[in-house]
């Protein structure tokens, strides 16, 4: 194996290890945040942190669930509705649902 191939393989191994470690840290953080959420289900900050963790690990279903819960407990906050519109349009290719959430977000922007 040539020197460049050894370097490339070493970098790939380090990247995979780093990605795995990051994933494990994020899943641990999710576990802790879920416990916090159970104790205080009306805390939007916990849901936002959970949402960010789900973004990091690309967990689409849980991203949507967090945003819906966030919009339920903070109905005048446009951010979760805007994010839902973006997810439905760009990740799920569901333009009709995206429009519904975008319209809801637009009606809340004046409250920002």
C-alpha positions as CSV (number, residue, x, y, z in Angstrom):
1,X,0.0,0.0,0.0
2,X,1.4,3.4,-1.0
3,X,2.0,6.2,1.4
4,X,-1.0,8.2,0.1
5,X,-3.3,5.3,0.5
6,X,-2.2,4.7,4.1
7,X,-2.8,8.4,4.9
8,X,-6.2,8.3,3.2
9,X,-7.2,5.1,5.1
10,X,-6.0,6.6,8.4
11,X,-8.1,9.8,7.9
12,X,-11.2,7.7,7.0
13,X,-10.8,5.7,10.2
14,X,-10.4,8.8,12.3
15,X,-13.5,10.4,10.6
16,X,-15.6,7.3,11.2
17,X,-14.5,7.1,14.9
18,X,-15.2,10.8,15.3
19,X,-18.7,10.5,13.7
20,X,-19.5,7.5,15.9
21,X,-18.4,9.3,19.0
22,X,-20.4,12.3,18.1
23,X,-23.5,10.2,17.4
24,X,-23.1,8.4,20.8
25,X,-22.8,11.8,22.6
26,X,-25.8,13.1,20.9
27,X,-27.9,10.0,21.7
28,X,-26.8,10.3,25.3
29,X,-27.9,14.0,25.3
30,X,-31.2,13.0,23.8
31,X,-31.8,10.5,26.6
32,X,-31.1,13.2,29.2
33,X,-33.3,15.7,27.5
34,X,-36.2,13.2,27.3
35,X,-36.0,12.7,31.0
36,X,-36.0,16.5,31.5
37,X,-39.0,16.8,29.2
38,X,-41.0,14.2,31.1
39,X,-40.5,16.3,34.2
40,X,-41.4,19.5,32.5
41,X,-43.3,19.0,29.2
42,X,-44.2,22.6,28.8
43,X,-40.6,23.8,28.6
44,X,-39.9,25.0,25.0
45,X,-36.2,25.2,25.6
46,X,-36.0,21.4,26.2
47,X,-37.9,20.8,23.0
48,X,-35.6,23.1,21.0
49,X,-32.5,21.3,22.4
50,X,-34.1,17.9,21.6
51,X,-34.9,19.1,18.1
52,X,-31.3,20.2,17.5
53,X,-30.1,16.8,18.6
54,X,-32.5,15.1,16.2
55,X,-31.2,17.4,13.4
56,X,-27.6,16.3,14.3
57,X,-28.4,12.6,13.9
58,X,-30.9,13.2,11.0
59,X,-33.9,11.7,12.8
60,X,-36.7,13.0,10.6
61,X,-39.7,11.6,12.6
62,X,-38.5,12.9,15.9
63,X,-37.6,16.3,14.4
64,X,-41.2,16.6,13.2
65,X,-42.6,15.4,16.6
66,X,-40.5,17.9,18.5
67,X,-41.6,20.8,16.3
68,X,-45.3,19.9,16.5
69,X,-45.1,19.7,20.3
70,X,-43.2,23.0,20.3
71,X,-45.9,24.6,18.2
72,X,-48.6,23.2,20.6
73,X,-47.0,24.7,23.7
74,X,-45.9,27.9,22.0
75,X,-48.6,28.6,19.4
76,X,-47.5,32.2,18.7
77,X,-43.9,31.2,18.0
78,X,-43.4,31.0,14.2
79,X,-40.1,29.1,14.3
80,X,-41.4,25.5,14.7
81,X,-44.0,26.1,12.0
82,X,-41.4,27.6,9.6
83,X,-39.2,24.5,10.2
84,X,-42.1,22.1,9.6
85,X,-42.8,23.9,6.4
86,X,-39.2,23.5,5.4
87,X,-39.1,19.8,6.3
88,X,-42.3,19.0,4.5
89,X,-41.1,20.8,1.4
90,X,-37.5,19.9,1.2
91,X,-37.2,16.5,2.9
92,X,-40.6,15.0,2.3
93,X,-41.5,16.7,-1.0
94,X,-45.0,17.4,0.4
95,X,-45.8,20.8,-1.0
96,X,-49.4,20.9,0.2
97,X,-48.5,20.3,3.9
98,X,-45.6,22.7,3.6
99,X,-47.9,25.4,2.4
100,X,-50.2,24.8,5.4
101,X,-47.3,25.2,7.9
102,X,-45.9,28.1,6.0
103,X,-49.2,30.0,6.1
104,X,-49.4,29.3,9.8
105,X,-45.9,30.6,10.3
106,X,-46.6,33.7,8.3
107,X,-49.6,34.5,10.4
108,X,-47.4,34.3,13.5
109,X,-44.5,36.4,12.3
110,X,-46.0,39.6,13.5
111,X,-45.6,38.3,17.0
112,X,-41.9,38.0,16.7
